Every structure is written in structure tokens, then in C-alpha cells.
Amino acid sequence: MDKGIIVTFVSNYINHHQLPFCNAMNSMEDVEFHFIQTSPMEEKRVEMGWALDITGIPYVSLFYEDRDECKRLILDSDVTILGWSDGLISEIEQERLSSGKLTFRVSERIYREGQWKFISPKGIIAKYREHIRFRNKPVYLLCAGAYVASDFDLIRSYPGKKLRWGYFPQIKNEDYVKPELTDCVNICWAGRIIELKHCEHAIEVARLLNEKGYNFHMDIIGDGNKKADIEALVDRYSLQDRVILHGGKKPDEVIEFMQKADIYLFTSNYLEGWGAVVNEAMECGCAVVASHEAGAVPFLISDGINGLSYENGSIRELQDKVLYLFENRDKIREFGRRAKETMTREWNAQNGAKELVRFSKEFLKGQEPRPCESGPVSLATNIRPAGFIRSLQEKNRLE
């Protein structure tokens, strides 16, 4: 067995999307794994059902209860992964990043609202302190989204050291296999009902399917400040018998809806950094029709192979892709099977942990670490994000 290594992952708090990866790291025989939580979870997220009982997780340490020991782990571990810490440990992070020890930084986009913002002198100074000055250190960027590499390339940071990464939610009953299609096709949409997620696009799909006489049922799961607008749209199109709004549900309940769904719609725009519901829907064997602008989609979906994607938030293209599935019903289960294979074979917590440890060991042995061919820890290439003209079509603000 290889010599063991100590790996410490630091982030604001451990959540359902990080837990599978952390458990996978902790289960590796040659890894001593620690997770440092820098702050308690916000009450809003606790109310949404995202809280975990961390008292039963032995590898979790709380920075706000034992600062000295947590600082020691961050600075002395063979490998430290720096996630989101809300600036609470910035001085310790700077010390680690300057140390010459192997460090990974996890990041979503830094110019999500527009790459033209990188020209701000004040912003460049901040980015120099946070990122640019470590460009020649053994610091690698784990890009949690397909457009992250392009953002960081603008500021010339992490040259040749940007790797594909993401979130690895894990569902219960992952061996679930969908039954044969029935006459009624079940469609699902889930998320916060807010501007950037464009739930109204799903309703426009339902309107068209209803007009064309297709047999379908659509479940909408979620709450948000646009819910009343969606309810009004359902009423306007007389879709009450076709579309059901269920309100907010706990994560396990959302998965149950996905398992019953044949088609999953993901309609977020370019402000969606990742979109873990895509992982979950694919793992549930859904045929996913997704906006190519959201961070997870170019990494996870190959259009026409394991799902379908559409460009520039186009409602017309979204409708056409869904109509294709209704007109070629055999593709629904075909895409669903391939989607599940993508998650089982490649985009999962166990493979992410294995590849990250393999990469780290190569570095620690004095070798040139090799990105893998595809999936997590493969080389993140520049993918062009939405541009200025596209941003004029949206509210272009994070919620």
C-alpha cells in the first residue's frame, strides 16, 4: 500500500453536496482526512432541510471552536483543499498558499455577471492578492463549473493548473431503475423559483405540449419570489390538470420526484454556477434537457448522447428539444441510461476522490502530476461564457 497522506478540506460548512466526496476521501485506506468547518450553516439553509448532524461525523473539526488545531491542519497537511470560508481565515489561507505545499482551491466563476468586469483596477488588485501572485506556486484550481477556467484565464492565474471539478451529490436508492414508459410522460422541474432559474420556460414547454395534444404530467418543486407568477401562468394557459406546483420539498423528497420523472428540465441561465440538480436527475436516469449556460451542463451533458442541451436561454430551442423526445420516445430511456452511466462511471464522489488523491501522490513523489483524460481532475479548457449582448436579455444579477 502507498504511504498515507494527510488531506484537509476547508470550507464554510459541510453540506449534502460535499458530504459524499468527504466520505469517499475518509474511506480511502491511505488517506487521513479532515474537514474543517469555518462557520455554522445559515438559518435559511437549515430551514430548507440542508443541515447535517455534524456531531456524528468524526473527521469534521470546527474552526470556531478549536482555532489552533484547525490552523495546524491547514498549514501542515500534505494536501489542503481551500473551499469557501467567507474571508474568515484569509490570513491562514495566504500563509498556506505561500508555503510551497500542494494546495487546491475550489472556485465557481468570479465574473459570473460579465467578464468585462475584470478590467476594474480595484478588482485586479484584489485578484492579485487572492490568486495571481500564486501562479508559480504548487496551487491548482478546481473549477466548479465549465466557465470558471475562462474567467481565471483573464487574470492569467493558475497557468496549466486549472482542473475540472464540481459537486457530487449522492442519492439514496441509487440502484433505482426506471420502469418502461407509459402513455403519460412525466416531466419534472425543481429549484428555487427565482428569476435566474426561469421556471416560466418549463411552463412554456407545457403549454406547447398541451396545444399539440401530447399526454404528459409536469411536477414543479420549489418556492421563491416568482412562484405567484408561475401559478398565474399555469392558470392563464389552463394547465391546472397538467402542471402541479408542490412547493418546497426536502432533498430526499425531490429525489423521489426525479425517480418518477421521465424527462427533467433544467432552465437556469448563465448566473447558475453549477446546478447540482443536473447531477441528481442524471443519476436518477432522467432524460435531461438543460440550458448550456449553467456551469454543470458542458461538463456533464454531451448533446444528443446522454441528454440534450440548448443555447442562449432560447425557449424555442428548449421546446424543440423536448418535442424531439416526444416524437422519438425511445430516446427518453436511451438518454436516461447513458446519463446514469456518466454519473456511475465518472462524475461521482468516489472517482473524484480517487483521481484527486492519485494526482496529489504523483506531485508528492516529485513527479509531474497528470490530469486524467475526462471527468473530475481532467484539464479544464476555456469555454466561452455568455457575452455582453446576452446579458442585456437578462436581469443579470445574482439572487
C-alpha positions in Angstrom: 0.0 0.0 0.0 1.2 3.5 -0.8 2.4 5.7 2.0 -0.6 7.5 3.5 -1.1 11.2 3.1 -3.0 13.8 5.2 -5.6 15.7 3.3 -7.6 18.7 4.8 -10.6 20.2 3.2 -11.6 23.7 4.5 -15.0 25.3 3.7 -17.7 27.4 5.4 -19.7 24.3 6.3 -20.2 20.7 5.2 -23.4 20.2 3.2 -25.2 17.4 1.3 -23.3 18.2 -1.9 -19.9 18.0 -0.2 -20.7 15.0 2.1 -20.3 12.2 -0.5 -16.9 13.5 -1.6 -15.8 13.9 2.1 -17.0 10.4 2.9 -15.2 9.0 -0.1 -11.9 10.6 1.0 -12.4 9.4 4.5 -12.9 5.8 3.3 -9.6 5.6 1.5 -7.2 3.5 3.5 -4.1 5.6 2.6 -5.6 8.9 3.4 -6.0 10.6 6.8 -8.9 13.0 6.0 -10.1 16.1 7.9 -12.9 18.6 7.1 -12.7 22.0 8.8 -15.9 23.9 9.0 -15.3 27.6 9.4 -18.9 28.8 10.4 -22.3 27.3 11.2 -24.8 26.9 8.4 -27.1 29.9 7.7 -30.5 29.6 9.3 -32.2 29.9 5.9 -30.4 26.8 4.6 -31.2 24.9 7.8 -34.9 25.7 7.2 -34.6 24.3 3.7 -33.5 21.0 5.1 -29.8 21.2 4.1 -28.4 20.9 7.6 -26.3 17.9 8.7 -25.8 16.5 12.1 -22.0 17.0 12.2 -21.7 15.6 15.7 -21.8 12.1 14.1 -19.1 12.8 11.5 -15.7 12.0 13.1 -13.5 13.8 10.6 -15.2 17.2 11.0 -13.4 19.9 13.1 -14.9 23.3 13.9 -12.6 26.3 13.4 -14.7 28.4 15.6 -14.2 26.0 18.5 -10.6 24.9 18.1 -8.7 27.6 16.1 -5.2 26.4 16.9 -5.7 22.7 15.9 -7.5 23.7 12.7 -4.8 26.2 11.8 -2.2 23.5 12.3 -4.1 21.1 10.0 -4.5 23.7 7.3 -0.8 24.6 7.3 0.8 21.2 7.9 -1.3 18.8 5.9 0.3 17.2 2.9 -2.6 18.4 0.8 -5.0 21.2 1.7 -8.2 22.0 -0.3 -9.5 25.5 0.2 -13.2 26.0 -0.5 -15.4 28.8 0.6 -14.6 30.4 4.0 -16.2 33.8 3.7 -12.9 35.5 4.5 -12.8 34.2 8.0 -9.4 32.5 7.6 -7.9 34.7 4.9 -4.5 35.2 6.7 -4.1 31.4 7.3 -5.0 30.8 3.6 -2.4 33.2 2.5 0.2 31.5 4.6 -0.6 28.1 3.2 -0.7 29.3 -0.4 2.7 31.0 0.0 4.2 27.9 1.6 5.1 25.9 -1.5 3.0 22.9 -0.2 0.5 21.3 -2.5 -2.8 23.2 -2.3 -6.1 23.1 -4.2 -8.5 26.0 -4.4 -12.2 25.3 -5.3 -14.0 28.1 -7.1 -17.0 28.9 -9.1 -17.0 31.8 -11.5 -15.5 35.1 -10.4 -17.1 37.1 -13.3 -20.5 35.5 -13.5 -22.2 38.7 -14.2 -19.9 39.6 -17.1 -16.2 39.1 -18.0 -15.9 42.8 -18.8 -15.8 43.5 -15.1 -12.3 42.1 -14.8 -10.9 45.5 -16.0 -11.8 47.1 -12.7 -8.4 48.3 -11.2 -9.7 47.7 -7.7 -10.8 44.2 -8.7 -7.4 43.4 -10.3 -5.6 44.4 -7.1 -7.9 42.1 -5.0 -7.4 39.3 -7.6 -3.7 39.7 -7.5 -3.7 39.2 -3.7 -6.1 36.3 -3.8 -4.9 34.5 -6.9 -2.4 36.0 -9.4 0.6 36.1 -7.0 0.4 32.3 -6.5 0.6 31.5 -10.2 4.1 29.9 -9.8 3.3 28.1 -6.6 2.0 24.5 -6.5 -1.5 25.8 -6.2 -4.2 24.1 -8.5 -7.6 25.5 -9.3 -10.6 23.0 -9.1 -13.0 24.6 -11.5 -16.6 24.0 -10.1 -18.2 24.9 -13.4 -17.4 24.8 -17.1 -16.8 28.6 -17.5 -14.6 29.0 -14.5 -11.3 28.4 -16.4 -12.2 31.2 -18.8 -12.7 33.7 -16.0 -9.4 32.9 -14.4 -7.5 32.9 -17.7 -8.4 36.6 -18.0 -6.3 37.4 -15.0 -3.5 34.9 -16.0 -3.7 32.8 -12.9 -3.1 29.1 -12.4 -1.5 28.6 -15.8 -1.8 24.9 -16.9 -3.2 24.2 -13.4 -6.9 24.5 -13.9 -8.8 21.2 -13.4 -12.4 20.2 -13.9 -14.3 19.8 -10.7 -17.9 20.1 -9.5 -20.3 18.9 -6.9 -21.0 15.2 -6.2 -24.5 14.8 -4.6 -25.3 11.2 -3.9 -28.9 10.0 -3.8 -30.4 7.2 -1.7 -31.6 4.1 -3.6 -29.0 4.9 -6.4 -29.7 1.4 -7.9 -33.2 2.5 -8.8 -34.1 1.6 -12.4 -36.9 3.3 -14.2 -39.8 1.2 -15.4 -41.0 1.1 -19.0 -42.5 4.3 -20.3 -46.3 4.7 -20.0 -48.6 6.6 -22.3 -48.2 9.6 -20.0 -44.7 11.2 -19.9 -43.7 12.6 -16.6 -41.7 15.8 -16.6 -40.0 17.4 -13.6 -38.6 20.8 -12.7 -37.0 21.6 -9.3 -35.3 24.5 -7.8 -35.8 27.9 -6.2 -38.5 29.8 -8.3 -36.5 32.9 -8.9 -35.5 35.0 -11.9 -32.3 33.3 -13.0 -33.8 29.8 -12.9 -36.5 30.6 -15.4 -39.2 28.2 -14.3 -41.6 30.0 -16.7 -39.7 28.3 -19.5 -40.9 24.9 -18.2 -44.4 26.3 -18.3 -44.0 27.4 -21.9 -42.9 23.8 -22.7 -46.1 22.5 -21.0 -48.2 25.0 -23.0 -46.8 23.8 -26.3 -47.2 20.1 -25.4 -50.8 20.7 -24.4 -51.6 22.5 -27.6 -50.1 19.7 -29.6 -52.2 17.1 -27.7 -49.4 15.2 -26.1 -50.1 13.2 -22.9 -47.9 14.4 -20.1 -47.8 15.4 -16.5 -45.4 18.1 -15.1 -44.3 18.4 -11.4 -42.8 21.8 -10.3 -41.0 21.6 -6.9 -39.8 24.7 -5.2 -40.6 28.1 -3.7 -39.4 31.6 -4.4 -40.3 35.1 -5.2 -41.6 34.2 -8.7 -43.9 31.4 -7.5 -47.0 33.6 -7.8 -46.1 34.5 -11.4 -45.8 30.8 -12.2 -49.1 30.0 -10.7 -50.7 32.8 -12.7 -49.1 31.4 -15.9 -50.5 28.0 -15.2 -53.9 29.5 -14.8 -53.6 31.6 -17.9 -52.7 28.6 -20.1 -55.4 26.4 -18.3 -52.8 23.8 -17.4 -54.1 23.0 -13.9 -54.7 19.4 -14.8 -51.3 19.1 -16.4 -48.9 21.0 -14.1 -48.8 20.7 -10.3 -46.8 23.1 -8.1 -45.8 21.2 -5.0 -43.9 24.0 -3.1 -40.6 23.4 -1.4 -39.5 19.9 -0.5 -36.7 18.3 1.4 -33.8 16.9 -0.6 -34.9 13.2 -0.3 -38.4 14.2 -1.4 -37.1 16.0 -4.5 -35.2 12.8 -5.4 -38.4 10.8 -5.3 -40.0 13.2 -7.9 -36.9 12.8 -10.1 -37.1 9.0 -9.9 -40.7 9.1 -11.1 -39.8 11.6 -13.9 -39.0 10.5 -17.5 -37.8 14.0 -18.6 -36.1 16.6 -16.4 -35.9 20.3 -17.4 -33.1 22.5 -16.2 -33.7 26.1 -17.4 -31.2 28.2 -15.4 -29.3 31.0 -17.2 -25.5 31.8 -17.1 -25.8 33.0 -13.5 -26.1 29.4 -12.3 -22.6 28.5 -11.1 -23.2 24.7 -11.2 -26.7 23.2 -10.7 -26.5 20.0 -8.7 -30.0 19.0 -9.7 -28.5 18.1 -13.0 -26.3 15.5 -11.3 -29.2 14.2 -9.4 -31.6 14.0 -12.3 -29.0 12.2 -14.4 -28.2 9.7 -11.6 -32.0 9.1 -11.4 -31.9 8.1 -15.1 -33.9 11.1 -16.4 -33.5 12.3 -20.0 -32.3 15.8 -19.1 -32.9 18.8 -21.3 -30.7 21.6 -19.9 -29.5 25.1 -20.6 -25.9 25.0 -21.8 -25.2 28.3 -20.0 -25.2 26.8 -16.5 -21.9 25.6 -15.1 -22.6 21.9 -14.8 -24.0 21.3 -18.2 -21.0 21.4 -20.5 -19.1 19.1 -18.1 -21.9 16.6 -17.7 -24.1 16.5 -20.8 -23.0 15.7 -24.3 -25.8 16.9 -26.5 -27.6 14.0 -28.3 -25.6 11.3 -26.4 -26.6 11.3 -22.7 -29.1 14.2 -22.8 -29.9 17.4 -24.7 -28.8 21.0 -24.2 -29.9 24.3 -25.7 -28.1 27.6 -26.2 -28.6 31.2 -25.1 -31.6 30.5 -22.9 -33.7 30.0 -26.0 -37.3 29.0 -25.2 -37.9 27.9 -28.8 -34.8 25.6 -28.8 -35.8 24.2 -25.4 -39.3 23.4 -26.8 -37.9 21.9 -29.9 -35.6 19.6 -27.8 -38.5 18.4 -25.7 -40.7 17.9 -28.8 -37.8 15.7 -30.2 -38.1 13.4 -27.2 -41.9 13.2 -27.5 -41.5 12.4 -31.2 -38.7 9.9 -30.6 -39.8 8.3 -27.3 -37.1 5.6 -27.5 -34.6 8.4 -26.8 -36.0 9.2 -23.4 -34.9 5.9 -21.8 -31.7 5.8 -24.0 -30.5 9.2 -22.8 -31.6 8.4 -19.3 -29.5 5.2 -19.2 -26.5 7.0 -20.6 -26.9 9.8 -18.2 -26.8 7.4 -15.3 -23.8 5.7 -16.8 -22.0 9.1 -16.9 -22.6 9.5 -13.2 -21.8 5.9 -12.2 -18.6 5.7 -14.3 -17.1 9.2 -14.0 -18.9 12.1 -12.3 -19.2 10.7 -8.8 -17.6 11.3 -5.4 -15.6 8.1 -5.4 -14.0 8.8 -8.7 -13.4 12.4 -7.8 -11.6 11.4 -4.6 -9.6 8.7 -6.3 -8.4 11.0 -9.0 -7.5 13.8 -6.6 -5.5 11.5 -4.4 -3.8 10.0 -7.4 -2.8 13.4 -8.7 -1.6 14.5 -5.3 0.6 11.5 -4.8 2.2 12.0 -8.1 3.1 15.5 -7.1 4.3 14.5 -3.6 6.6 11.8 -5.2 8.3 14.6 -7.2 6.6 13.6 -10.4 4.7 15.9 -12.8 1.1 15.2 -11.9 -1.1 14.2 -14.8 -4.7 15.4 -15.2 -6.9 12.5 -16.2 -8.5 12.2 -19.7 -12.0 13.2 -18.7 -14.2 13.9 -15.7 -13.0 15.3 -12.4 -9.4 16.3 -12.3 -9.2 16.4 -16.1 -7.8 19.6 -17.6 -10.3 22.5 -17.7 -10.1 24.2 -21.0 -11.6 27.6 -21.8 -15.3 27.5 -22.7 -16.7 30.9 -23.8 -19.4 32.1 -21.4 -22.4 34.3 -22.2 -21.3 37.7 -23.5 -22.4 41.3 -23.0 -25.3 41.2 -25.6 -26.7 38.1 -23.9 -26.5 39.7 -20.5 -28.8 42.5 -21.8 -31.5 40.0 -22.2 -31.5 39.1 -18.5 -31.7 40.9 -15.2 -28.0 40.0 -14.9 -27.9 40.0 -11.1 -27.3 37.2 -8.6 -30.1 36.4 -6.1 
